[in-house]
Amino acid sequence: MALSQTELTQIALDITSGLSNRDRFSRLLDTIRQNLHCDAAALLAFQDGQFTPLAIDGLNADVLGRRFLVDEHPRLEAIARAGDIVRFPSDSTLADPYDGLIPNQGDKLKVHACIGLPLFANENLIGAITIDGFDPRQFDQFSNSELRSLSAIAAVSLSNALMIDRLEKLAVQSQDSLLAMRLGIDTNTDVEVIAQSEIMQSLHDEIEMVAATDLNVLILGETGTGKELVAKAVHQGSERKDMSLVYLNCAALPESIAESELFGHVKGAFTGAISNRSGKFELADKGTLFLDEIGELPLTLQSKLLRILQYGDLQKIGDDRSRKVDVRIIAATNKDLKQEVLAGRFRADLYHRLSVFPLMVPPLKERGDDITLLSGYFVERCRQKLGINNLSLSPASLSQLKQYSWPGNVRELEHVLHRAAVLARAQSRGGLCQISPHHLESITQADEPDISRQASKESNKFNIGDNSLKDATDEFQSQYIRQALAENNGQWAATARKLKLDSGNLHRLAKRLRLK
């Protein structure tokens, strides 16, 4: 049955009612699916050569986290370039971006009906709707004219939602940015954070609030939660976004050159100073300096850092002169700096200077269904890097990922899925490549019950064998150093501090144990 004018009017009323963008987009797809009787549909936004799913219906949940590059998906490219409704032949040989991503279909979806509705605003492509049906003749009764009317309604809804979103962001930006929008200049430089959970939406709101100020920011959170991404979002949401964001990992900074890295030096200041050198503060002048792992900064440098924060005076090593710098500091750490202050390892006055506006990045285990979105995002990136035509997650695999505790957070999820994708590609036998539970053995073994792990340890506790005491001691030291090194992201200086060893002694011990 074709779409009547009444039905089209009702669709327009449904999707322009007072709803949040996410609910409006979901209602739009639900209405389309009911009226067109399709088996799967997706609403996609278009920007910078890629389609981003805003809402899906009848597709695997992880599709919402994927980002589809037009150049890698011929059907989406055809929709982007057509300028009108695209009806793909039921036996089209063009690869479908959703192959393997429709529940309970596997790789059997060879012949089906598929239509693309491009969405335009002021003659610019802003998105698309894709509809799929398992019956090859499923959409024959709908004319192109009816589909164009539906496309126009959806385009208005999407355009309004995107405009409201831009206006909300511009409300906290300068009048220059507002003028740029009126002149049609693109000022969108946002960092994308893949998240829909309430806890991450709260963090997003806090980022927007503090980004519009010039306050120093302290980002707190476990290793692998994405603190660097938060730092980039703060910088790009600030008035300094057109200036440099300079990065420095304090944990990877040997104490002997740390002062030079931060503040710079002049020629002849010390042995090896063969020329003048600008430090990170000078490079970040008028911009932002991101000090990652600030908790690892030596006490001797903390006082000099404090002086710059207080007065803006920069003095290079070997130079009697000082100069003013205007730098915003964003610092990050996985340590409890309050405890570090109490232990005398971190200056209290510096802590209070840095923590004017703390941002807590939640661990992955507290982010709910964000695991699904992130899984889809990383699987699509793996597909691109490995050159796989289609890569999907089985429902059992996704369930396993959602049940794991993720002590390494988002970074661990990315690494686990990359390894699983490599294994899935190696074991695929033509057709679709799918990540199955047996490709995720690394987290299955890591997530054994604590009792089982302890029992295993106890059973081997006194298994001495033929090893000498020296061999056993060396083996223990090797394992202990490896574990400490892993916990400190492979940074030897930080590992030495963790083990309370002189850095030089640790390097010599590591060489003797053949760890280096």
DOKOL-459156 format. One record per residue: y, z, x of N, C-alpha, C, O in turn; residue in three letters. Coordinates in pm, whole numbers, plus 50000, padded with zeros to 5 digits. Layout:
# residues N
YZXYZXYZXYZXala...
END
This chain:
# residues 516
498815000050084500005000050000501245000050087501325007750183met502214991450056503424990250136504345002150113504175009750017ala505335003750201506305014650190507365011050087507965000350094leu507585019949992508635017549893509965022849946509995030450042ser511065018549880512385023549919512495038549898513165045549974gln511825043449795511835057849767511175065549879511655076049922thr510035060149929509325066850038510155066850166510185076750238glu510835055650193511685055050312512845064950301513205071350399leu513415066150181514505075650160514025089850180514725098150240thr512825092750131512265106250145511985109450291512195120850335gln511525099550368511305101650512512615105350580512665114350663ile513695098150543514995100850602515465114950568516005121950654ala515265119050444515665132650403514835143250475515355153650514leu513545140550491512645150150555513065153050698513105164650740asp513375142650771513585144550915515035147650950515335150051067ile515955147750850517335151350880517685164950822518855168950822thr516685172150771516935185550719517155195250834516915191950950ser517615207450800517995217150903516805222850978516365233950948gly516285215451074515145219951153515495219251301516455212551340leu514725226251382514855224551526514345210651564513615204451487ser514745205951681514325192551723512815191151723512275181151675asn512125201451777510675200451788510045199351650509125191351630arg510525207451554509965206951419510315193851350509515188251275asp511535188951377511935176351315511065164851365510645156351286arg510785164551495509965154051551508535154851498507915144651468phe508015167051488506655168751436506575164351291505595158051250ser507595167551211507595163451071507675148251060507025142250974arg508475142051147508585127451146507215121051166506835112051092leu506485125751268505165119851294504195122751181503385114151145leu504275134651126503375138151015503635128950895502695124550828asp504915126250868505275117450757504805103150782504295096550692thr504995098450906504555084950942503045083750928502535073750876ile502335093850974500875093150967500385092750823499435085750790arg501055100450736500645100550595500945087250527500135082250449gln502115081450557502525069150488501875056750545501595047350471asn501625056450675501015044650736499505046250752498815036850792leu499005058150720497555060750727496985057650866495895052150880his497775061450970497295058851106496455070651155496525081651102cys495665067951257494785078251312495405085751429494965096751463asp496425079951492497125086551602498545081151609498775069351582ala499475089851645500885085551657501565094151763501165105451790ala502615088451822503385095851922504835091651916505155079851900ala505725101351929507155098851942507525101052088507295111852143leu508105090852151508395091252294509885089252318510515080752254leu510445096852410511825094552455511765085852580510825086852659ala512785077252598512815068252713514015071252801515145072052752phe513765073052930514845075053027514305072653167513185076453201gln515135066053248514815063953390513445057453410512695061353500asp513125047553327511905039953347510625046953307509545042753347gly510725057753228509495064453184509635069253040510725072152992gln508495070052973508415075452837507905089852844506905092652910phe508605098752775508235112952770507855116552627508695115152538thr506625121152600506225124952464507055136752411507185147052478pro507595135152291508325145952224507475152352116507605164252087leu506595144352055505685149451952504495140051945504625128051966ala503335145651915502115137651905501325141951783501475153151734ile500495132951734499615135951621498355127751638498415115551650asp497205134451640495945127351656495585124251800494635116851825gly496335129951898496055128052040495725141552104496055152052049leu495085141152221494785153552293496075161252320497115155252345asn495995174452315497185182852329497885180952463499105182352471ala497125177652569497745176552701498625164152715499335162852815asp498575154952618499435143052623500905147052624501725140152684val501255158252558502645162652554503205165452693504415164552714leu502355168652787502815171552922502865159353012503375160153124gly502345148052966502285136153051503625128753052504425129952959arg503845121353158505035112953171504555098853205503915096853309arg504855089253118504295075853130505315066353194506305062653130phe505075062453319505935052753386505695038953327504555034353318leu506755032553286506645019553220505915009453307505105001653258val506195009553437505604999653528504095000953538503424991553580asp503545012453499502105014753513501355013453382500125014553380glu502055011153271501405010353140501894997653068502974997653009his501104986953073501554973953022501934973952874502854966752835pro501254981852791501624981952649502994988352628503804983552550arg503234999452700504545005952688505644997052747506764997152698leu505304989652850506284980352908506624969452808507774965352796glu505624964752737505854954352635506764959652525507644952452477ala506554972252484507394978352380508834979752431509784977152358ile508964984052558510294986352615511094973352628512314973552616ala510414962252651511104949552677511244940752553512004931152554arg510514944052446510434934852332511724934052251512134923252210ala512364945452228513554945552144513254945051996514174944451914gly511984945251959511594944751818510184950551805509554954451903asp509704950951680508354956051653507324948251734507394935951743ile506364955451794505304948951870503964951951803503564963551791val503294941351758501944942851702500964937451807500934925451834arg500174946251864499214941951964497964936451895497494942451798phe497424925251941496164920151885495084930851894495044938551990pro494224931451796493184941851793492254941051912491634950951951ser492144929151970491274927452087492104925452215491634919252311asp493334930752216494214929152332493554934652457492914945152455ser493724927352566493154931752695494094940952771493724946052877thr495314943252718496244952352784495734966752773495374971252664leu495704973852885495214987752884496074996252793497304995252794ala495425004652714496115013752623496405026752697495495032352758asp497655031852693497965044352765497205056352712497105066552780pro496665055152589495955066552530494435065352540493715073152478tyr493945055752617492495054752636491965068052690492455073152790asp490975073452622490385086152663491165098152620490775109452650gly492285096252548493145107452509493175109752358493995117352308leu492265103052287492125105252143490835113152120489765108752161ile490925124652056489745133352041488555126251978488685118651882pro487395129052035486105124451981485925109251985485065103751915asn486735102352068486585087852078486035083352214485435072752224gln486255091652319485765088152452486315074752495487505072152479gly485455066252551485915053052595485445042152499485325030552538asp485175045852371484655036252274485755028852199485465019552124lys487035032752218488125026952142488525013552203489565012452267leu487705003552182487934990452243488744981352151489694974952196lys488394980852024489084972251929489724981151824489044988651754val491054980351813491754988751717493134983051689493614974351762his493774988051585495124983751551496134992251627495985004351637ala497154985751681498154992951761499504986251742499654974151757cys500514994551708501874989551687502844998151766502695010351774ile503854991751824504914998851892506244996651823506624985251796gly506945007551792508255006751728509305011451828509455023451847leu510055002251893511105006551985512265012851908512585008451798pro512885022951966514005030051902515265027651983515295029952104leu516335023051914517575019451983518755027451931518795031251813phe519715030052019521005035851982522065028152059522045027852183ala523005021751987524035013452050523415002952143523885000552254asn522344996852093521634986152164520934990852292520464982552370glu520875003752313520155009352428518835015352383518785022352282asn517765012752457516465018452425516475033352454516735037452568leu516205041552354516175056152374514785061852351514545073552382ile513865053852298512525059152275511645049152204511975037352193gly510505053952157509565045252087508615053952004508415065752032ala508055047651903506955053651827505755044651843505855032551824ile504625050251877503375042551884502455047451774502325059451752thr501805038151705500845041651600499545034051627499555022251661ile498445041051610497115035251634496205037851515496275048351451asp495355028151487494355029651381493025024251429492975014251501gly491955030751390490625026651434490165013751368489335006451424phe490695010851249490374998351179491304987351231492524988951225asp490764976351282491614965651339492644960051241493674954951284pro492394960951109493314955451009494074966450936494544964450824arg494184978050998494694989950931496154988750886496534994750786gln496964981050958498394980550927498834966850874500024963850870phe497874958650833498204945050788499094944950665499884935750647asp498984955350577499754955250452501214959050471502014957850378gln501584963550592502974967550616503714956050685503284951050790phe504824951950626505604940950682506454945850799506714957850812ser506874936550883507764940050994509084945750943509684954451007asn509534940750829510794945650772510684960550737511604968250763ser509564964350679509354978450645509274987050770509814998050775glu508584981950870508444989450994509784990551067510055000751131leu510634980251057511964980951118512804991751050513554998851116arg512684992850918513425003250846512985017050891513805025950912ser511685018650907511145031450955511635034151097511985045451130leu511645023851180512095025251319513565029251324513945037551406ser514395023351237515815026451235516055041051196516915047751254ala515305045851097515445059851055515065069251168515755079051195ile513955066151234513495074551345514495074251460514735084451525ala515085062451486516045061151596517275069851571517785076151664ala517755070151447518915078551413518585093151435519385100651490val517395097251391516985111251408516905114951555517405125451596ser516285106251636516155109051779517525108951847517815117551930leu518365099251813519685098251874520525110651845521205115851933ser520485115251720521245127251683520745139551758521535147651806asn519425140751768518855152251839519255152251985519605162652041ala519205140452049519585139552189521075142052208521485148052308leu521895137452113523335139652123523665154552109524495159752183met523015161252014523235175651996522855183152123523545192452164ile521745179152183521285185552306522305183752418522595193052492asp522845171452429523845168852534525125176752509525725182052603arg525545177652382526765184952350526635199752379527585206152424leu525445205352353525235219552382525345222252531525875232552572glu524845212852611524935214652757526365212752806526825219752897lys527065203152745528435200452788529385211752747530465212952804leu528995219852649529865230652603530175240652714531205247252710ala529275241752813529495251152922529925244253050529995250453156val530215231153041530625223853159532125221053154532795224353055gln532645215053258534085212953272534575201853181533795193953128ser535915201353162536525190653084536315177053149536295166853081gln536165177053282535895164353351534575158453305534465146353286asp533565167153285532265162353239532375156953097531735147053062ser533195163753014533375159252876534055145552874533695136852796leu535045143852963535705130952973534725120153018534765108852970leu533825123953113532835114353160531935109653047531565097953040ala531585118952957530745115052844531495105352753530915095552705met532785108052729533575099052643533685085152704533735075252632arg533735084552836533855071752904532505064852921532435053552971leu531435071852879530115065852889529465067453024528525060153056gly529955077053107529365079453238528195088953225528335099453162ile527065085753283525865094053275526005105953371526085104153492asp526025117953315526115130053398524845138353389524845150053427thr523795132453341522545139953323521755140453453521165130453495asn521745152153518520995153853643520045165753631519745172453730thr519575168253509518755180053486517435179553562516855168853582asp516985191253604515635192853656514715195553537515005204153454val513625188153530512725190153416511745201353445511035201153546glu511715211153355510745221953362509755219753248510145219753132val508485217753282507475214953180507095227953112506325235853166ile507655230352993507405243052925507865242352780508835235552748ala507135249552693507545251352555507355265752509507725269252397gln506785274352594506525288252556507845295652538508865292052596ser507815306052455509015313852427509565320452552510775321052571glu508675325352638509135332252758509855322752852510815326752919ile509425310052857510105300252941511385295152875512335291552944met511415294652742512645290952673513725301452697514895298052710gln513315314252702514275324952734514815323352875516005325152900ser513905320052969514335317753107515305305853113516295306253186leu515015295353037515875283553034517275287352987518275282653042his517355295852884518665300252833519415308252939520635306752953asp518695316753013519335324753117519845315753231520915318153286glu519055305453265519465296053369520775289153329521695287953410ile520845284653203522055277853157523265287053162524365282853197glu523065299953126524175309353126524715311753266525925311053289met523815314553361524275317953496524695305653574525545306653663val524135294053543524485281853616525955278553598526595273553690ala526505281453481527895278053451528875287253524530075284553524ala528395298053584529245307253660529105304153808528435294553848thr529755312353890529625310854034528955323154096529115325854215asp528225330654013527565342854060526395339554153525755329054140leu526125348754248524895347654326523715350554235523835358454141asn522575344354263521395345654177520205349654262519975344154370val519435359354213518185363354278517035359654186516935364654074leu516155350854235515015346254156513785354054200513415353854317ile513155360754105511995369154132510755363154066510855356953961leu509615364954128508385359954068507285358754171507535358654291gly506055357954121504895356754208504915343354283505625334054244glu504125342654388503985330154462503425319154371502475321454297thr504035307354378503535295854303504025294654162503535286254087gly505005302854120505475302253982506535291553959506835288053845thr507125286254067508135275854051509555280854074510485276154008gly509725290154166511065295854191512015285254248513205285354218lys511495276154331512355265754387512875256454277514015251954283glu512045253654179512455245154067513565251953987514505245353942leu513455265053971514505272653901515805272053980516875270453922val515715273254114516915272454198517595258954181518815258254171ala516815248154179517375234754160518055233554024519105227254011lys517435239653921518015238953787519345246353781520285241753716ala519435257853850520695265353854521775257053922522895256053873val521435251054035522415242954109522875230954027524065228054020his521935223953967522295211753895522995214553763523595205553705gln522935226953716523675230653596525045236453629525775240453538gly525405236953757526665243053799527725232553829527435220553831ser528945237153851530025227953886529875222854030530605213854071glu528925228554105528685224154243527605213354252527195209654361arg527155208254138525995199454136526185186654218525225180654265lys527465182454235527715170254312527775172954462527895163654542asp527695185654500527685189454641526255192654684525315191554604met526075196554811524735198254867524045210854814524675221154791ser522735209654795521865221254778521025222054906520135213754927leu521315231754990520675233055121519565243555111519775254455057val518405240255163517205248855152516865255055286516935248455390tyr516505267855285516025274755405514945284555367515155293355283leu513765283055429512645292355407512735303355512512445301055630asn513125315255471513305326455564511985330855626511975336055738cys510875328855556509585333155608509115324355722508335328755807ala509575311855724509145302455828510135301855943510085292756026ala511025311555949512105311356046511805320856162511865333056143leu511485315656281511295324556397512585332256424513675326656421pro512435345356450513615353856465514505349156579515725351256575glu513925342856681514695338656797515725327856764516745326756833ser515485319856661516415309156627517025310856488517775302356442ile516695321956421517145323956283518665324156273519225317956182ala519335331156364520795332056357521435318356374522395315056305glu520905310356466521435296956487521215288156365522085280256329ser520055289456302519755281556183520735284756070521185275855998glu521055297556055521935301755947523405298555976524105293055891leu523855302156096525285301856124525715290956222526915288156235phe524775284856292525115274456388525475280256524525575292456540gly525685271556623526085275956756526925265256823526975253756778his527595269356931528385259757008527645256657138526765264057179val528015245857199527385241557324527525252457431528605257757454lys526395255657496526385265457603526285279757555526365288957637gly526105282157424526045295757372524845303357426524895315557442ala523765296157454522555302157509521755291157576522065279257559phe520735294957650519905285157719519285275657617518625279957522thr519485262957637518955253057544519975247957445519725238257375gly521155254557437522195249957345522985238857412524065241157467ala522445226757408523025215557484524125208457406524795199557459ile524305212357277525355206157198525735215457083525005224957053ser526855212757020527245220556903526285217756788525775206656773asn526045227956708525145226156595525685233456472526115244956481arg525655226556359526065232656233524905240356173523775235456172ser525175252456123524145260356056524075256955908524845248755858gly523145263355839522935260455697524165263755614524465256755518lys524895274455651526085278055574527145267155583527775263855483phe527335261655701528335251055716527915238555639528745231855579glu526625235455643526135223755571526265225355419526415215555346leu526215237855374526275240655230527685243455180527865246955064ala528685241955266530065244955226530445237055100530235224955093asp531005244055004531395238854871530165236454782530315232354667lys528975238854834527755236854756526955249754742527525260554724gly525635248354749524735259754724523735260954839523235250854889thr523475273154880522455275954981521315283654915521525294454860leu520115277854920518935284354862518135290854973517555284055057phe518115304154973517375311855072516055316255011515985326254939leu515005308755039513685311854986513045322955070513275323955190asp512235331355005511575342755072512605351355146512425354555264glu513675355055077514755362855136514265376455186514855382355276ile513185381255128512635394255169512095394255310511845404955366gly511915382455370511395381555506512505380655611512225380055731glu513765380655567514875379455661515005392155745515065403055688leu515045391155879515135402955965516385411255934517425405755895pro516275424355953517395433355925518635429756005519755431055956leu518435425156130519575421856215520425410856156521635410456178thr519805401756081520545390756021521095394355883522045388055835leu520495404355820520945408155686522395412755687523155409755594gln522805420055793524185424955800525155413255817526245413455759ser524775403155895525645391455916525725383055789526765377355757lys524625382255718524625375155590525545382255491526285375855417leu525485395455492526325403355401527815400655426528595399655332leu528185399455553529605397055585530105383855527531215383055474arg529285373655536529695360755479529815361755328530745356255269ile528885368855265528945370455120530185378155078530775375354973leu530605387755160531755395955125533075388855150533975389355067gln533185382255266534475376955307534505361655321535595355855330tyr533365355255323533345340755340533665336255481533995324655502gly533555345455580533865342355720532595338155794531615345555798asp532625326255852531505321155929531885320656077532915314856113leu531055326556161531285326156305530015321256373528955327556364gln530145309956442528995304356512528675312656636529535319456691lys527425311856680527015318656803527795312556920527835300356937ile528405321257001529145316557118530555312157090531235307257179gly531015313956966532375309556931533165321856885532705329256798asp534345323956943535175335356905535945332756776536455342056713asp536015320356738536765316956616535865318356492534635317556501arg536495320456380535775320756253536425310956157537605307556171ser535655306356061536165297155961535685301355824534645307855811arg536435297555722536075301055586535095290855530535235278755550lys534105295955460533165287155389533065291855244533185303755214val532835282455158532675285355014531265281354974530995269654946asp530365290954972528945288354947528425297554839528655309654841val527715291754744527015299854644525605302354693524925293154740arg525165314854683523825318454730522865319754613523125326754516ile521745312854625520595315054537519455319554628519075312354720ile518925331254602517845336754683516595338354598516675339954476ala515445338054663514185339654591513225348054674513265347854797ala512375355454605511375363554674510235366954579510415367854458thr509045368954638507915373954560507685388754585506705394554538asn508615394854660508505409054691509315417354591510215412154524lys508995430154583509795439754506510885444854599510645454054678asp512075439054590513125442454685513605456854670514085462754766leu513465462554551513825476754536512935485454624513405494754689lys511645482354625510725489854711511005486954859510875495854942gln511395474654890511745471255028512965479055074513055483155190glu513925481154984515105489255015514705503655043515165509655140val513845509254957513405523054974512625524755104512675535355167leu511905514155144511105514855267511945512055391511445512855503ala513225508655372514115506255485513985492455545514495489955655gly513315483155476513125469655528514145459755475514205448355519arg514955464255379515975455455323517215463655292517125474655239phe518375458255326519635465455309519975466855160519895457255084arg520335478955122520675481454982521935473854941521995468354831ala522935473355030524185466454994523965451454978524575445254892asp523095445655061522785431355046522005428854918522255419054849leu521085437754887520315436354763521235436054641521075427754552tyr522205445154638523115445654523524025433354519524405428954411his524365427854635525165415654639524405403654583524965395154515arg523115403154614522295391654574521845392454429521705382154362leu521605404454381520965406154250521975408054137521705415254041ser523135401554149524125402354042523525397053911523755402753805val522765386253921522125380553803520685376753839520435365453882phe519735386053823518335382853857517675374253749517915376053630pro516835365053794516035356853703514565359453734514135357653848leu513805363553635512375366153654511575354153605511605350853486met510845347753696509995336453659508605342053623507975348453707val508145339953502506875346153460505665339753526505705327853560pro504595347353545503365341353597502755331953493503025333153374pro501945322653540501385312453451500535318653340500505313553228leu499845329553371498955335653271499715340853149499105343353045lys501035342653160501835347553048502525336352971503305338852880glu502235323853008502965312552950502195305152840502635294552796arg501065310652796500365305152681499995290452695499365286352792gly500405282552594500025268452588500735259752690500485247752697asp501625265552771502225257652879501155252652976501355242553043asp500025259652982498925255053068498455241253023498125232753106ile498425239052892498015225952840499015215152881498615204452927thr500315217952864501345208152900501305205253049501335193653090leu501245215753131501235213953275499985206453321500045198453414leu498865209053255497625201953290497775187053266497395178853349ser498345183553151498575169353123499525163153223499325151853267gly500575170553260501555165553356500915162853492501115152353552tyr500125172653540499515171153673498395160653672498215153453770phe497645159853562496575149753555497185135753560496635126853626val498305133753491498945120553495499465117453635499375106053681glu500025127553704500475125353842499305122053933499405113354020arg498175128953914496985126053994496495111853968496095104754060cys496535107753842496115094153807496945083853884496425074053936arg498265086453891499155077153961498865077154111498755066454172gln498735089054171498525089954315497195084054359497115077754464lys496155086054277494815081554314494525067154269493465061654300leu495465061254195495255047454152494165045954049493465035854047gly494005055853961492975055353856493605049453730494705053453692ile492915040253665493465034253544493625044353433494675044953369asn492595052353408492635062453303491995075253354490915074953414asn492645086353332492125099353373492415109353262493555111153221leu491365115853214491535125353104490845138553136490045139653229ser491175148553055490555161753063489625163452944490035161052830leu488385167352967487495170052855487955182852785488565191452849ser487685184252655488065196452583487505209152649488175219452653pro486285208352700485685220052766486455223552893486615235352925ala486915213452966487695215953088489015222753055489405232353122ser489685217652953490965223552915490785238052870491595246652901leu489715240552797489415254252755489185263352876489625274852877ser488495258052977488235265853098489535268853173489725279853224gln490425258953179491715260953246492535271653175493225279453240leu492465272053042493265281652965492715295852974493435305452949lys491435297153009490825310353018490955316653156490735328753172gln491295308653256491385313653393492685321653412493675318953344tyr492685331253503493825340353519494925334853609496035340153605ser494685324753690495655317853774496455327153865497675328353849trp495795333753959496535342254053497505334354140498505339854187pro497225321354163498125312954240499125305354156499915297454208gly499115307854023500085302653929500125287253924499095280853941asn501315281453901501425267053878500955259053998500325248553983val501245264054119500825256954240499305256154246498755245754284arg498615266854210497155266654212496625256954107495655249754133glu497235256753989496815247253885496925232953934496015224853912leu498025229754001498205216254054497125212754155496555201854149glu496825221954247495835219254350494425218054291493645209454332his494105226654194492795226254130492585212854059491505206854069val493595208253987493465195653913493425183654008492745173753979leu494145184454120494095173354216492685172254275492145161254288his492105183654311490745183654365489755178554259488865170654290arg489915183054136489025178854028489135163854002488145157153974ala490355158654012490555144353990489865136154099489275125754070ala489925140854222489245133954332487745133854308487085123654328val487195145254267485765146154239485375137254122484345130454126leu486195137254017485895129153898485915114253933485075106653884ala486865110154016486915096054055485675092254135485115081454115arg485255101054227484095098054311482815097054229481905089654264ala482745104654118481505105154039481545096253916480575095553841gln482675089253893482765080753773481885068553791481715063453901ser481345063953682480475052153683481055041353593480425037253495arg482265036753627482895026653543483495032953419483265044853393gly484255025353342484875030453221485935040853254486635039853354gly486025050853167487045061153183486615071653283485435074553299leu487615077253350487375088053445487815101153378488965102653338cys486885110453367487185122853295486855135053380485805135753443gln487775144753379487545157453447486705166353357487095169453245ile485545170453407484605178853333484545192753395485035194753506ser483935202453325483885216153378483285217253517483715225753595pro482285208853550481655210253682482575205653795482305208253912his483675198753759484685195153860485625206753889486445206153981his485505217453810486395229053824485665241153878486015252553846leu484645238653960483835249754011484645259554094484305271354102glu485725254754156486515263654241487095275254162487165286454213ser487525272854037488065283953959486955291453886487105303253854ile485825284653861484695291653800484185302453893483905313753851thr484055298954022483565308654120484605319354148484265331054168gln485895315354149486945324954179487135334954067487625346054089ala486745331153945486985339753829485745347253785485645351253669asp484785349253875483605357353843484045371353806485095375853853glu483285378553724483625392353695483685400653822482885398653914pro484635409853827484835418153945483555425653983483275427554101asp482785429953882481565437553910480575428953988479945433654082ile480455416253947479515407254016479945405054160479115404954251ser481265403054179481745400854315481505413254401481105412254517arg481765425054342481595437354419480125439454453479795443754564gln479235436254357477805437754383477365428554496476555432254581ala477925416354494477585406954599478045412154735477335410954835ser479265417954737479775423554862478895434954911478565435855029lys478515443754819477735455454857476375451454911475855457755003glu475775440754852474455436754896474445431455038473415431755106ser475615426455083475695420855218476415430155316476675426355430asn476735442155271477595450855349477005454255485477725454455585lys475705457055489475085461455615474095451055669473135454555737phe474355438455638473505427655688473925424355832474645414655855asn473465432355926473925431356065473305419456136474005412356208ile472025417056118471345405956185471335407856336471205419056385gly471485396856410471455397256556472855397556617472985396556739asp473895398756536475255398556589475555411056671475125422056638asn476295408856779476785420256857477985426256786478535420256694ser478385437956829479555444356769480805435856793481655434756704leu480915429856911482075421356941482135409356847483195405956794lys480955402756826480915391156737481305395156595482055388156527asp480785406656551481085411356416482575414556403483195411556301ala483145420656508484575423856506485415411056501486375410156425thr485035401156584485755388456583485695381656447486675376056399asp484505382156386484345375856255485215382756150485855376156068glu485245396056155486075403456061487565400256081488295397955985phe487995400056208489395396956236489765382856190490855380656137gln488865373456211489125359656169489325358956018490285352955970ser488415365155943488515364855798489785371955749490435367355655gln490105383055814491275390955773492565383155798493465383155714tyr492645376555913493845368655946493955356655852495045353355806ile492815349955825492845338455734493375342555597494205335555538arg492895353855547493335358555416494825361755416495545357955324gln495285368655519496715372055528497555359355541498645358555483ala497065349555616497785337055634497895329455501498935323755470leu496815329555424496815322755294497795329455199498515322755125ala497835342855202498735350255113500195348155150501075350355068glu500445343755273501825341455318502105326555336502955322555417asn501375318355259501625303955254501565297155390502315287755416asn500665302055478500465295755608501575298455709501635291855813gly502435308155680503555311255769503125322155868502835333455828gln503095318655998502605328056100503545339956119503085351156139trp504865337556112505815348556131505675358956021505665370956048ala505555354255897505385363455785504045370655794503935382455760ala503015363555840501695369555854501715380655959501095391155941thr502425378256068502545388556173503195401256118502755412356148ala504245399456037504885411255977503955418255880503915430555874arg503195410355805502245416155709501195424555782500815435255735lys500715419655895499665426455971500235436656070499495443356142leu501585437656071502255447156162501875444456308501555453556384lys501925431556342501615427156478502825419956537503605413856464leu502965420756668503945412356735503545397756716502365394356726asp504525389156689504235375056661503485368356776502555360656754ser503915371456899503235365457015501795370057028500915362057060gly501555382957001500175388157008499295381656902498125378756928asn499855379356782499065372956676498695358756716497565354456694leu499635351256774499345337556816498245337356923497355328856919his498315346657018497285347157123495925350757065494915345057103arg495905360356971494655364356907494085352656827492875350256829leu494945345556755494485334156674493875323256761492895316856724ala494475321056878493925310956970492565315357022491635307357032lys492455328357055491175333257106490075332157000488925329157031arg490445334456876489475333656766489305319356715488565316856620leu490015309956782489935295756746490435292956605489905284356534arg491445300556565492095298156436493255288456451493775283356352leu493665285856575494755276456602494275265756699495035256756735lys
END
